[in-house]
Amino acid sequence: MEIVYDILFSVLNRRGKMKPTQLMTKANLSYKMMNEYLDDLVEKSLVSRKKRNQHQYLEITDKGRDFIEKVIKMKRFKETIGI
């Protein structure tokens, strides 16, 4: 779950859009691993793949934003109770 959070958070921090190569560098993932995660995230509608001017980029969805918010709340809760 932490890698998924990191991927989504990275995209969100780039104004909700990011090129896959930028994500691969930021997340320190191999091309193959990044694509496996992205396929899963697209399938779950957390990110979408877009194409503009012959460039592919990723865009976080509303569902992806909601996921990040829930993970942040969960992390805060864990810190509050000392886990």
C-alpha positions in Angstrom: 0.0 0.0 0.0 2.9 2.4 0.7 4.2 2.2 -2.9 0.7 2.9 -4.2 0.4 5.9 -1.9 3.8 7.2 -3.0 2.9 6.9 -6.6 -0.4 8.7 -6.2 1.1 11.3 -4.0 3.8 12.0 -6.5 1.3 12.5 -9.3 -0.9 14.7 -7.0 2.2 16.9 -6.1 2.7 17.5 -9.8 -0.7 19.2 -10.1 -2.4 15.9 -10.6 -0.5 15.1 -13.9 2.8 13.5 -14.5 4.7 11.8 -17.3 5.4 8.1 -16.7 9.2 8.6 -17.0 9.1 11.3 -14.3 7.1 8.9 -12.0 9.6 6.1 -12.7 12.4 8.3 -11.5 10.6 9.8 -8.6 9.3 6.4 -7.3 12.6 4.7 -8.0 10.9 1.9 -9.9 12.0 -0.1 -12.9 10.0 0.4 -16.1 8.5 -3.1 -15.7 7.5 -2.6 -12.0 6.1 0.9 -12.7 3.9 -0.4 -15.5 2.6 -3.3 -13.3 1.6 -0.8 -10.6 0.1 1.6 -13.2 -1.9 -1.1 -14.9 -3.4 -2.0 -11.5 -4.0 1.7 -10.6 -5.7 2.3 -14.0 -7.8 -0.8 -13.5 -9.0 0.4 -10.1 -9.6 3.9 -11.5 -7.1 5.6 -9.2 -5.2 7.1 -12.2 -5.9 7.4 -15.9 -3.6 7.5 -18.8 -3.9 10.5 -21.1 -2.2 11.4 -24.4 -1.6 15.0 -25.5 0.6 16.1 -28.4 2.1 12.6 -28.8 3.1 12.6 -25.1 1.6 10.2 -22.6 0.9 11.3 -19.1 -0.8 10.1 -16.0 -3.7 11.9 -14.3 -4.9 11.2 -10.8 -8.7 10.6 -10.6 -11.1 11.8 -7.9 -11.1 8.2 -6.6 -7.3 8.4 -6.4 -7.5 11.7 -4.5 -10.0 10.1 -2.1 -7.6 7.2 -1.5 -4.8 9.6 -0.6 -7.0 11.4 1.9 -8.1 8.2 3.5 -4.5 7.0 3.8 -3.4 10.3 5.4 -6.3 10.1 7.9 -5.3 6.5 8.7 -1.7 7.5 9.2 -2.7 10.3 11.6 -4.9 8.0 13.5 -2.1 5.5 13.9 0.2 8.2 15.2 -2.5 9.4 17.6 -2.8 5.9 19.2 0.9 5.2 19.0 1.0 2.4 16.5 
